Amino acid sequence: MRSSEWREVKLGEAAIEIIDGDRGKNYPNGSDFSNKGYCLFLNAKNVTSAGFAFDETQFITKEKDELLRKGKLIRKDIVMTTRGTVGNVAYYKHDIPYEYMRINSGMVILRCDESKIYPKYGYWLLKSPIIQDQILAIRTGSAQPQLPISIMRNLEFLLPSIKEQKAIADTLSCLDDKIELNNKINKTLEEVAQAIFKSWFVDFEPFKDGEFEDSELGRIPKGWRVGTLGDIASITMGQSPKGSSYNENNDGTVFYQGRTDFGKRFPTIRLYTTEAKRMAHRGDILLSVRAPVGDINVAIEDCCIGRGLASLRSKNECNSYLLYQLINLKDGFNVYNGEGTVFGSINKDTLNDIRVIIPPNDIIQKFQNSYGRFDVMFENNSIQIRTLTAIRDSLLPELMSGKIRVPIEEVE
């Protein structure tokens, strides 16, 4: 049962200031942005459903920043998107590496009075279904959904004591921190493995003291050869089952239609099929073969693949070597996505015939034995991420509604 300390409030009545971005004459345009600079100017891609993402960034100068009146973040601020993709939330915590950040005109800043609203609690509250379901129901504009500040102020929720807010937020953040740590470890594992693959099989650094000879793909170590992708991989092209066989009820076989199901390395289960046709096996590399060509994931379970995918399996049980070989071919796959192509695609014959440099099998095995364990660690971390994410997401609405209580005796 909820404590009497929990009270019903509206966002506009809570101790949360809603700050709009600058929309005046000094609002930056295309010529004001650069790849490096003094202040990170957030764009829609930087505030995602998973928080901040900084894969694509744009900056403004100190001089331009000083001309803007509103919309500058301070640490512990919360950012919410209010136009287009509405309701994405991010938290400006202390370890974000940008000291100066501003929101664009499609966002707002929510700044908590820390004596009444614990900022991390405010962040989790805004991410919770309690708020997100209200946003979904009331956002305006069908072509370009919007969430005006006047409507935001009417969002309703239950607010516990500041002490309980901290307990709830710290519980959720503990899970989130572990998820983030695993993601960082996986990023490092993949970067190291790719760098070693490049060193061995692109730059030939461990073999430079040996003899080299000419080939159609340039100078290669003596004893290596130029062959085809089909020489090192068995390729299965996907075939979509009947649409009537699709379901979301765990009935039948996991089914991946195409790259829309892809995640950071492993696909996200969305559909099942009772009429599995072409199968990929656990550990096979999944390659998108239709619009766009060349995106890569790995099958984490046996699965049915649709016509947008191909599965590739190493002929000598060296799937880690094959994975990084395919990643190395990414630029070549982009040819099939170039301008003038109505619908990018690649067929099995073309895949089989892609020219690759093939080292002796003992060198491939050495790479697999030495660095294949990185991919095992990556998979184990990814499974743990899925488990922790499921626990966090199921706890979130229960904690925010007071249906599950967190012990607060030890919270200072």
VOPAGU-2260 file (C-alpha; in pm, 1 decimal, decimal comma):
REM VOPAGU-2260
SITE   aa  ch    i         X         Y         Z
SITE  MET   A    0       0,0       0,0       0,0
SITE  ARG   A    1     126,1     347,7     -85,1
SITE  SER   A    2     229,3     579,9     196,4
SITE  SER   A    3      25,6     893,6     259,0
SITE  GLU   A    4     341,9    1082,5     161,6
SITE  TRP   A    5     261,5    1011,0    -202,1
SITE  ARG   A    6      56,3    1293,1    -353,1
SITE  GLU   A    7    -103,7    1359,5    -688,6
SITE  VAL   A    8      49,8    1649,1    -881,3
SITE  LYS   A    9      67,8    1796,6   -1229,7
SITE  LEU   A   10     400,6    1870,8   -1393,8
SITE  GLY   A   11     318,9    2242,0   -1394,1
SITE  GLU   A   12     264,5    2231,3   -1016,2
SITE  ALA   A   13     579,4    2035,0    -935,8
SITE  ALA   A   14     915,4    2193,2    -863,3
SITE  ILE   A   15    1030,9    2138,6   -1221,8
SITE  GLU   A   16    1109,2    2439,7   -1439,7
SITE  ILE   A   17    1032,5    2389,9   -1810,2
SITE  ILE   A   18    1279,6    2586,8   -2024,3
SITE  ASP   A   19    1228,6    2641,9   -2394,3
SITE  GLY   A   20    1508,2    2683,1   -2647,2
SITE  ASP   A   21    1604,1    3009,3   -2817,1
SITE  ARG   A   22    1396,6    3082,6   -3127,4
SITE  GLY   A   23    1509,1    3438,8   -3192,2
SITE  LYS   A   24    1701,0    3600,9   -3474,8
SITE  ASN   A   25    2029,6    3451,8   -3353,2
SITE  TYR   A   26    1908,2    3090,6   -3379,2
SITE  PRO   A   27    2187,2    2907,7   -3566,0
SITE  ASN   A   28    2149,3    2791,6   -3926,1
SITE  GLY   A   29    2351,5    2560,1   -4146,8
SITE  SER   A   30    2650,7    2789,9   -4190,3
SITE  ASP   A   31    2685,9    2830,1   -3813,0
SITE  PHE   A   32    2749,1    2461,1   -3750,9
SITE  SER   A   33    3080,9    2275,8   -3763,5
SITE  ASN   A   34    3213,7    1931,2   -3671,6
SITE  LYS   A   35    3412,3    2078,2   -3382,5
SITE  GLY   A   36    3352,4    2376,6   -3165,3
SITE  TYR   A   37    3278,6    2530,5   -2828,8
SITE  CYS   A   38    2916,0    2427,6   -2769,0
SITE  LEU   A   39    2736,8    2110,2   -2876,3
SITE  PHE   A   40    2406,1    2210,1   -3034,9
SITE  LEU   A   41    2174,1    1913,5   -2995,1
SITE  ASN   A   42    1986,3    1773,8   -3292,9
SITE  ALA   A   43    1701,1    1522,2   -3302,4
SITE  LYS   A   44    1942,2    1228,5   -3343,4
SITE  ASN   A   45    2119,2    1318,2   -3017,9
SITE  VAL   A   46    1812,2    1257,0   -2796,2
SITE  THR   A   47    1684,7     903,0   -2846,7
SITE  SER   A   48    1450,6     665,0   -2666,6
SITE  ALA   A   49    1764,6     528,8   -2495,0
SITE  GLY   A   50    1896,0     870,9   -2387,9
SITE  PHE   A   51    2176,7    1078,5   -2536,0
SITE  ALA   A   52    2357,2     952,5   -2847,8
SITE  PHE   A   53    2652,4    1138,0   -2993,7
SITE  ASP   A   54    2726,3     950,8   -3316,3
SITE  GLU   A   55    2643,3    1263,0   -3520,6
SITE  THR   A   56    2724,8    1596,9   -3359,3
SITE  GLN   A   57    2725,0    1963,5   -3456,6
SITE  PHE   A   58    2882,7    2256,3   -3273,8
SITE  ILE   A   59    2861,3    2633,6   -3259,6
SITE  THR   A   60    3131,0    2881,9   -3163,8
SITE  LYS   A   61    3160,9    3056,5   -2827,2
SITE  GLU   A   62    3063,2    3382,1   -2995,7
SITE  LYS   A   63    2744,6    3231,6   -3138,5
SITE  ASP   A   64    2665,3    3063,1   -2808,3
SITE  GLU   A   65    2686,1    3394,6   -2623,1
SITE  LEU   A   66    2428,5    3549,2   -2859,3
SITE  LEU   A   67    2163,8    3292,4   -2760,1
SITE  ARG   A   68    1944,3    3374,9   -2461,6
SITE  LYS   A   69    1775,5    3047,3   -2371,8
SITE  GLY   A   70    1822,3    2672,7   -2393,8
SITE  LYS   A   71    2165,1    2618,0   -2234,7
SITE  LEU   A   72    2199,1    2304,3   -2023,3
SITE  ILE   A   73    2353,7    2264,5   -1681,3
SITE  ARG   A   74    2443,5    1931,3   -1524,7
SITE  LYS   A   75    2147,0    1728,5   -1392,7
SITE  ASP   A   76    1912,6    1886,4   -1648,3
SITE  ILE   A   77    1665,6    1663,4   -1831,6
SITE  VAL   A   78    1601,6    1708,0   -2204,7
SITE  MET   A   79    1275,0    1603,9   -2371,4
SITE  THR   A   80    1194,5    1613,1   -2743,7
SITE  THR   A   81     871,5    1798,2   -2821,3
SITE  ARG   A   82     846,2    1790,1   -3200,2
SITE  GLY   A   83     859,0    1506,0   -3453,9
SITE  THR   A   84     958,4    1212,6   -3237,1
SITE  VAL   A   85     792,9    1334,2   -2917,7
SITE  GLY   A   86     881,7    1224,2   -2565,5
SITE  ASN   A   87    1242,3    1103,1   -2595,2
SITE  VAL   A   88    1422,3    1182,4   -2270,2
SITE  ALA   A   89    1792,4    1221,8   -2179,9
SITE  TYR   A   90    1976,1    1313,6   -1858,4
SITE  TYR   A   91    2276,9    1548,2   -1858,6
SITE  LYS   A   92    2485,3    1361,8   -1603,2
SITE  HIS   A   93    2836,8    1444,3   -1493,6
SITE  ASP   A   94    3025,1    1197,1   -1713,6
SITE  ILE   A   95    2889,5    1330,2   -2044,7
SITE  PRO   A   96    3202,9    1466,5   -2212,8
SITE  TYR   A   97    3054,0    1795,8   -2340,1
SITE  GLU   A   98    3076,4    2087,7   -2100,0
SITE  TYR   A   99    2858,7    2320,9   -2305,4
SITE  MET   A  100    2534,5    2201,3   -2466,9
SITE  ARG   A  101    2222,4    2369,0   -2600,4
SITE  ILE   A  102    1885,8    2232,3   -2708,0
SITE  ASN   A  103    1735,0    2296,8   -3048,4
SITE  SER   A  104    1385,9    2433,0   -3108,2
SITE  GLY   A  105    1228,8    2084,7   -3096,2
SITE  MET   A  106    1323,0    2021,9   -2732,0
SITE  VAL   A  107    1276,1    2156,4   -2381,7
SITE  ILE   A  108    1488,9    2147,4   -2068,6
SITE  LEU   A  109    1332,8    2029,7   -1741,5
SITE  ARG   A  110    1527,7    2157,1   -1440,6
SITE  CYS   A  111    1441,3    2020,4   -1097,8
SITE  ASP   A  112    1446,0    2205,5    -767,8
SITE  GLU   A  113    1667,7    1949,4    -591,4
SITE  SER   A  114    1515,0    2020,3    -250,1
SITE  LYS   A  115    1181,3    1887,8    -378,0
SITE  ILE   A  116    1249,3    1675,8    -687,8
SITE  TYR   A  117    1553,9    1449,3    -710,7
SITE  PRO   A  118    1678,1    1508,9   -1070,5
SITE  LYS   A  119    1739,2    1141,2   -1147,6
SITE  TYR   A  120    1388,5    1065,8   -1022,9
SITE  GLY   A  121    1254,4    1332,8   -1257,6
SITE  TYR   A  122    1437,6    1165,0   -1543,0
SITE  TRP   A  123    1298,6     818,9   -1467,4
SITE  LEU   A  124     951,6     961,3   -1412,8
SITE  LEU   A  125     950,7    1124,8   -1757,1
SITE  LYS   A  126    1071,1     798,7   -1916,1
SITE  SER   A  127     807,5     590,8   -1740,1
SITE  PRO   A  128     483,3     468,9   -1900,3
SITE  ILE   A  129     300,4     687,2   -1649,3
SITE  ILE   A  130     415,4     995,3   -1843,0
SITE  GLN   A  131     485,4     841,9   -2183,5
SITE  ASP   A  132     131,9     700,5   -2216,3
SITE  GLN   A  133     -12,7    1045,0   -2145,4
SITE  ILE   A  134     215,4    1200,2   -2407,4
SITE  LEU   A  135     105,6     943,3   -2662,7
SITE  ALA   A  136    -259,3    1019,1   -2591,6
SITE  ILE   A  137    -241,9    1399,3   -2601,0
SITE  ARG   A  138      33,5    1501,6   -2842,6
SITE  THR   A  139     -92,9    1731,1   -3116,8
SITE  GLY   A  140     -45,8    1728,8   -3494,1
SITE  SER   A  141     -56,9    1411,9   -3702,1
SITE  ALA   A  142     196,3    1497,5   -3976,2
SITE  GLN   A  143     439,2    1659,7   -3732,7
SITE  PRO   A  144     347,4    1558,0   -3376,1
SITE  GLN   A  145     415,1    1824,4   -3115,3
SITE  LEU   A  146     401,5    1854,0   -2737,5
SITE  PRO   A  147     347,9    2219,0   -2638,5
SITE  ILE   A  148     464,9    2332,5   -2296,7
SITE  SER   A  149     106,1    2427,8   -2210,6
SITE  ILE   A  150       7,3    2061,9   -2249,5
SITE  MET   A  151     317,8    1931,3   -2072,3
SITE  ARG   A  152     215,7    2124,1   -1762,5
SITE  ASN   A  153     -96,3    1906,9   -1733,3
SITE  LEU   A  154      87,0    1573,7   -1721,3
SITE  GLU   A  155     -17,4    1398,8   -1398,5
SITE  PHE   A  156     177,0    1170,5   -1166,9
SITE  LEU   A  157     220,3    1059,7    -807,1
SITE  LEU   A  158     508,5    1214,4    -615,1
SITE  PRO   A  159     661,6    1049,4    -304,9
SITE  SER   A  160     892,8    1207,9     -47,7
SITE  ILE   A  161    1236,0    1323,6    -159,9
SITE  LYS   A  162    1390,4    1039,4      41,8
SITE  GLU   A  163    1184,1     778,6    -142,7
SITE  GLN   A  164    1250,3     951,4    -475,1
SITE  LYS   A  165    1623,7     898,3    -419,5
SITE  ALA   A  166    1573,9     532,5    -328,9
SITE  ILE   A  167    1365,7     467,7    -641,2
SITE  ALA   A  168    1598,2     658,2    -874,2
SITE  ASP   A  169    1912,7     499,1    -734,1
SITE  THR   A  170    1763,5     149,9    -775,8
SITE  LEU   A  171    1682,8     213,7   -1141,4
SITE  SER   A  172    2012,1     393,2   -1204,2
SITE  CYS   A  173    2208,8     102,6   -1058,2
SITE  LEU   A  174    2058,7    -126,4   -1322,4
SITE  ASP   A  175    2110,8     136,6   -1590,5
SITE  ASP   A  176    2474,9     188,9   -1494,0
SITE  LYS   A  177    2545,9    -182,5   -1534,0
SITE  ILE   A  178    2375,0    -181,3   -1874,8
SITE  GLU   A  179    2584,8     118,9   -1978,5
SITE  LEU   A  180    2906,1     -43,6   -1851,3
SITE  ASN   A  181    2836,5    -360,1   -2051,9
SITE  ASN   A  182    2772,3    -151,2   -2361,9
SITE  LYS   A  183    3103,9      30,1   -2313,5
SITE  ILE   A  184    3289,1    -300,9   -2266,1
SITE  ASN   A  185    3129,7    -438,2   -2583,4
SITE  LYS   A  186    3226,6    -127,0   -2778,5
SITE  THR   A  187    3587,2    -170,1   -2665,5
SITE  LEU   A  188    3589,7    -542,9   -2743,3
SITE  GLU   A  189    3464,5    -480,8   -3096,0
SITE  GLU   A  190    3705,0    -191,5   -3158,7
SITE  VAL   A  191    4003,8    -398,7   -3043,6
SITE  ALA   A  192    3903,4    -701,5   -3252,4
SITE  GLN   A  193    3850,3    -486,3   -3562,0
SITE  ALA   A  194    4186,3    -314,6   -3511,4
SITE  ILE   A  195    4364,4    -649,4   -3481,1
SITE  PHE   A  196    4185,5    -785,1   -3789,0
SITE  LYS   A  197    4296,0    -478,1   -3986,0
SITE  SER   A  198    4651,9    -512,7   -3857,6
SITE  TRP   A  199    4670,6    -879,2   -3961,0
SITE  PHE   A  200    4461,3    -904,1   -4276,0
SITE  VAL   A  201    4462,5    -555,0   -4428,2
SITE  ASP   A  202    4796,0    -399,5   -4328,8
SITE  PHE   A  203    4975,8    -737,6   -4287,2
SITE  GLU   A  204    5180,3    -595,2   -3998,6
SITE  PRO   A  205    5276,6    -928,8   -3833,6
SITE  PHE   A  206    5393,9   -1060,7   -4172,0
SITE  LYS   A  207    5596,8    -766,7   -4306,2
SITE  ASP   A  208    5930,2    -939,3   -4254,1
SITE  GLY   A  209    5826,2   -1215,7   -4494,3
SITE  GLU   A  210    5807,1   -1226,0   -4873,3
SITE  PHE   A  211    5527,9   -1052,2   -5065,8
SITE  GLU   A  212    5393,0   -1100,8   -5414,5
SITE  ASP   A  213    5159,7    -917,8   -5651,5
SITE  SER   A  214    4789,5   -1004,4   -5677,6
SITE  GLU   A  215    4481,7    -854,6   -5837,6
SITE  LEU   A  216    4407,1    -693,3   -5497,4
SITE  GLY   A  217    4759,4    -558,6   -5448,0
SITE  ARG   A  218    5069,2    -689,7   -5272,6
SITE  ILE   A  219    4995,7    -981,7   -5038,3
SITE  PRO   A  220    5215,2   -1210,5   -4825,9
SITE  LYS   A  221    5355,7   -1506,4   -5016,3
SITE  GLY   A  222    5139,8   -1815,1   -4959,9
SITE  TRP   A  223    4820,1   -1610,7   -4935,0
SITE  ARG   A  224    4577,3   -1597,5   -5226,5
SITE  VAL   A  225    4289,6   -1403,6   -5375,7
SITE  GLY   A  226    3964,2   -1598,9   -5372,7
SITE  THR   A  227    3595,1   -1537,4   -5328,2
SITE  LEU   A  228    3363,7   -1492,4   -5033,8
SITE  GLY   A  229    3205,3   -1821,9   -5137,6
SITE  ASP   A  230    3542,5   -1992,7   -5076,0
SITE  ILE   A  231    3528,7   -1914,9   -4704,9
SITE  ALA   A  232    3154,9   -1893,5   -4632,0
SITE  SER   A  233    2840,9   -2096,6   -4693,0
SITE  ILE   A  234    2567,4   -1853,6   -4794,3
SITE  THR   A  235    2191,6   -1898,2   -4745,6
SITE  MET   A  236    1956,0   -1638,6   -4892,3
SITE  GLY   A  237    1640,4   -1564,8   -4695,3
SITE  GLN   A  238    1289,9   -1644,8   -4813,1
SITE  SER   A  239     990,3   -1489,0   -4641,9
SITE  PRO   A  240     711,1   -1721,6   -4527,1
SITE  LYS   A  241     346,6   -1629,5   -4581,1
SITE  GLY   A  242     240,3   -1318,5   -4394,3
SITE  SER   A  243     -44,7   -1510,9   -4233,4
SITE  SER   A  244     214,9   -1719,1   -4046,0
SITE  TYR   A  245     360,2   -1416,1   -3862,0
SITE  ASN   A  246     278,3   -1363,7   -3495,4
SITE  GLU   A  247     411,4   -1195,6   -3182,6
SITE  ASN   A  248     302,5   -1474,8   -2949,5
SITE  ASN   A  249     611,6   -1696,6   -2935,3
SITE  ASP   A  250     433,7   -1939,7   -3167,7
SITE  GLY   A  251     677,9   -2116,7   -3397,7
SITE  THR   A  252    1025,5   -2001,2   -3498,4
SITE  VAL   A  253    1192,5   -1663,0   -3441,6
SITE  PHE   A  254    1163,2   -1469,4   -3769,0
SITE  TYR   A  255    1373,8   -1177,2   -3886,8
SITE  GLN   A  256    1242,6    -994,7   -4192,3
SITE  GLY   A  257    1540,7    -771,1   -4257,5
SITE  ARG   A  258    1776,1    -511,8   -4115,6
SITE  THR   A  259    1486,9    -331,5   -3940,0
SITE  ASP   A  260    1518,9    -605,7   -3677,5
SITE  PHE   A  261    1892,0    -542,8   -3627,7
SITE  GLY   A  262    2036,6    -420,6   -3298,4
SITE  LYS   A  263    2391,5    -329,9   -3194,3
SITE  ARG   A  264    2508,9    -676,6   -3289,2
SITE  PHE   A  265    2217,7    -912,3   -3235,2
SITE  PRO   A  266    1866,0    -868,3   -3375,6
SITE  THR   A  267    1570,2    -785,9   -3154,7
SITE  ILE   A  268    1295,4   -1047,1   -3153,1
SITE  ARG   A  269     976,6    -895,8   -3289,8
SITE  LEU   A  270     803,3   -1172,5   -3484,5
SITE  TYR   A  271     765,8   -1549,6   -3499,3
SITE  THR   A  272     651,0   -1767,2   -3787,6
SITE  THR   A  273     473,0   -2101,1   -3798,6
SITE  GLU   A  274     601,2   -2159,2   -4152,9
SITE  ALA   A  275     979,5   -2134,4   -4131,4
SITE  LYS   A  276    1153,5   -2167,4   -4467,5
SITE  ARG   A  277    1515,8   -2054,7   -4489,1
SITE  MET   A  278    1700,7   -2088,5   -4160,5
SITE  ALA   A  279    2008,0   -1931,2   -4005,0
SITE  HIS   A  280    2179,5   -2107,6   -3717,0
SITE  ARG   A  281    2312,7   -1964,3   -3394,5
SITE  GLY   A  282    2641,7   -1784,2   -3461,7
SITE  ASP   A  283    2573,8   -1730,0   -3833,6
SITE  ILE   A  284    2640,8   -1379,4   -3960,2
SITE  LEU   A  285    2326,6   -1206,8   -4086,8
SITE  LEU   A  286    2376,1    -968,1   -4378,3
SITE  SER   A  287    2112,9    -731,8   -4515,7
SITE  VAL   A  288    2084,0    -784,8   -4891,2
SITE  ARG   A  289    1808,7    -535,4   -4967,3
SITE  ALA   A  290    1788,0    -160,1   -4908,2
SITE  PRO   A  291    2039,0    -100,4   -4762,3
SITE  VAL   A  292    2288,2    -372,0   -4849,9
SITE  GLY   A  293    2566,5    -450,1   -4605,8
SITE  ASP   A  294    2430,8    -406,3   -4253,8
SITE  ILE   A  295    2552,1    -686,3   -4027,1
SITE  ASN   A  296    2422,6    -869,5   -3719,2
SITE  VAL   A  297    2480,3   -1214,2   -3569,1
SITE  ALA   A  298    2214,4   -1478,8   -3502,3
SITE  ILE   A  299    2193,5   -1535,9   -3127,8
SITE  GLU   A  300    1954,8   -1829,5   -3182,0
SITE  ASP   A  301    1837,4   -2050,5   -3468,9
SITE  CYS   A  302    1599,3   -1834,6   -3670,8
SITE  CYS   A  303    1404,8   -1803,6   -3994,0
SITE  ILE   A  304    1530,1   -1525,6   -4223,8
SITE  GLY   A  305    1322,9   -1326,0   -4471,1
SITE  ARG   A  306    1416,6   -1217,5   -4819,9
SITE  GLY   A  307    1591,4    -906,3   -4691,2
SITE  LEU   A  308    1864,9   -1114,1   -4527,8
SITE  ALA   A  309    2133,6   -1368,0   -4602,7
SITE  SER   A  310    2313,0   -1585,1   -4349,1
SITE  LEU   A  311    2682,5   -1666,6   -4382,1
SITE  ARG   A  312    2864,3   -1942,0   -4197,0
SITE  SER   A  313    3238,9   -1996,8   -4195,5
SITE  LYS   A  314    3340,4   -2312,0   -4380,7
SITE  ASN   A  315    3619,0   -2374,6   -4129,8
SITE  GLU   A  316    3424,2   -2283,8   -3812,2
SITE  CYS   A  317    3593,0   -1944,6   -3779,1
SITE  ASN   A  318    3289,1   -1719,3   -3758,2
SITE  SER   A  319    3474,7   -1440,6   -3576,1
SITE  TYR   A  320    3719,8   -1416,3   -3865,4
SITE  LEU   A  321    3426,5   -1414,8   -4109,2
SITE  LEU   A  322    3242,5   -1148,0   -3910,0
SITE  TYR   A  323    3531,7    -902,0   -3923,9
SITE  GLN   A  324    3598,3    -988,7   -4287,1
SITE  LEU   A  325    3241,4    -885,1   -4367,9
SITE  ILE   A  326    3272,2    -567,5   -4160,8
SITE  ASN   A  327    3587,8    -491,0   -4358,2
SITE  LEU   A  328    3386,3    -529,3   -4680,9
SITE  LYS   A  329    3130,6    -268,5   -4570,5
SITE  ASP   A  330    3253,5       0,2   -4811,0
SITE  GLY   A  331    3225,3    -246,0   -5098,8
SITE  PHE   A  332    2865,7    -326,0   -5006,5
SITE  ASN   A  333    2784,4      44,4   -5014,7
SITE  VAL   A  334    2826,1      36,5   -5392,6
SITE  TYR   A  335    2487,4    -134,9   -5408,1
SITE  ASN   A  336    2329,2     154,4   -5216,7
SITE  GLY   A  337    2467,0     431,1   -5436,7
SITE  GLU   A  338    2286,4     707,0   -5617,2
SITE  GLY   A  339    2076,8     594,0   -5907,8
SITE  THR   A  340    1980,3     260,8   -5752,7
SITE  VAL   A  341    1603,3     242,4   -5725,6
SITE  PHE   A  342    1611,1     -38,8   -5471,7
SITE  GLY   A  343    1951,2    -154,0   -5349,2
SITE  SER   A  344    1999,0    -529,9   -5346,9
SITE  ILE   A  345    2256,8    -802,3   -5397,6
SITE  ASN   A  346    2197,9   -1163,3   -5506,2
SITE  LYS   A  347    2366,4   -1486,7   -5402,4
SITE  ASP   A  348    2587,0   -1517,2   -5712,0
SITE  THR   A  349    2723,4   -1167,7   -5661,5
SITE  LEU   A  350    2783,5   -1235,9   -5291,8
SITE  ASN   A  351    2962,9   -1561,1   -5367,1
SITE  ASP   A  352    3187,8   -1391,1   -5621,3
SITE  ILE   A  353    3309,5   -1099,8   -5406,9
SITE  ARG   A  354    3688,9   -1105,7   -5420,6
SITE  VAL   A  355    3872,9   -1134,9   -5089,4
SITE  ILE   A  356    4228,5   -1199,5   -4975,8
SITE  ILE   A  357    4249,1   -1542,6   -4811,7
SITE  PRO   A  358    4536,7   -1626,4   -4574,8
SITE  PRO   A  359    4649,3   -1982,8   -4498,0
SITE  ASN   A  360    4403,8   -2168,6   -4277,0
SITE  ASP   A  361    4643,0   -2188,5   -3980,5
SITE  ILE   A  362    4655,8   -1806,9   -3963,5
SITE  ILE   A  363    4274,8   -1784,0   -3974,3
SITE  GLN   A  364    4258,8   -2042,9   -3695,4
SITE  LYS   A  365    4513,9   -1849,3   -3490,6
SITE  PHE   A  366    4303,9   -1533,3   -3514,9
SITE  GLN   A  367    3989,5   -1727,0   -3422,4
SITE  ASN   A  368    4153,5   -1898,6   -3125,2
SITE  SER   A  369    4306,8   -1574,0   -2996,1
SITE  TYR   A  370    4023,7   -1325,8   -3051,2
SITE  GLY   A  371    3707,1   -1531,5   -3098,1
SITE  ARG   A  372    3674,1   -1519,1   -2719,2
SITE  PHE   A  373    3608,7   -1144,9   -2753,1
SITE  ASP   A  374    3289,0   -1228,6   -2938,5
SITE  VAL   A  375    3190,8   -1481,9   -2670,5
SITE  MET   A  376    3234,2   -1207,6   -2408,8
SITE  PHE   A  377    3036,9    -967,1   -2627,7
SITE  GLU   A  378    2748,6   -1214,9   -2651,3
SITE  ASN   A  379    2746,6   -1286,9   -2277,5
SITE  ASN   A  380    2741,3    -914,4   -2201,9
SITE  SER   A  381    2459,7    -864,0   -2452,7
SITE  ILE   A  382    2249,3   -1137,4   -2291,8
SITE  GLN   A  383    2302,1    -973,1   -1954,3
SITE  ILE   A  384    2203,0    -635,0   -2103,6
SITE  ARG   A  385    1876,0    -784,0   -2228,9
SITE  THR   A  386    1801,1    -935,7   -1886,9
SITE  LEU   A  387    1882,5    -616,8   -1695,5
SITE  THR   A  388    1685,4    -404,5   -1942,0
SITE  ALA   A  389    1379,7    -626,9   -1901,1
SITE  ILE   A  390    1406,9    -605,9   -1520,4
SITE  ARG   A  391    1450,4    -226,3   -1528,9
SITE  ASP   A  392    1162,6    -169,5   -1769,6
SITE  SER   A  393     925,0    -391,3   -1571,6
SITE  LEU   A  394    1020,6    -224,9   -1242,8
SITE  LEU   A  395     989,1     130,6   -1375,0
SITE  PRO   A  396     608,2     168,9   -1380,5
SITE  GLU   A  397     566,9     -33,5   -1060,7
SITE  LEU   A  398     810,4     185,7    -868,3
SITE  MET   A  399     673,5     509,2   -1011,7
SITE  SER   A  400     317,9     416,8    -914,0
SITE  GLY   A  401     415,0     302,3    -563,1
SITE  LYS   A  402     295,9     -53,7    -628,6
SITE  ILE   A  403     646,5    -176,0    -542,4
SITE  ARG   A  404     829,6       0,9    -261,8
SITE  VAL   A  405    1203,8      37,3    -218,9
SITE  PRO   A  406    1353,1      17,2     132,2
SITE  ILE   A  407    1472,4     365,3     225,8
SITE  GLU   A  408    1627,1     307,6     567,5
SITE  GLU   A  409    1980,8     299,0     426,8
SITE  VAL   A  410    1937,5     594,7     191,6
SITE  GLU   A  411    2110,2     906,7     323,3
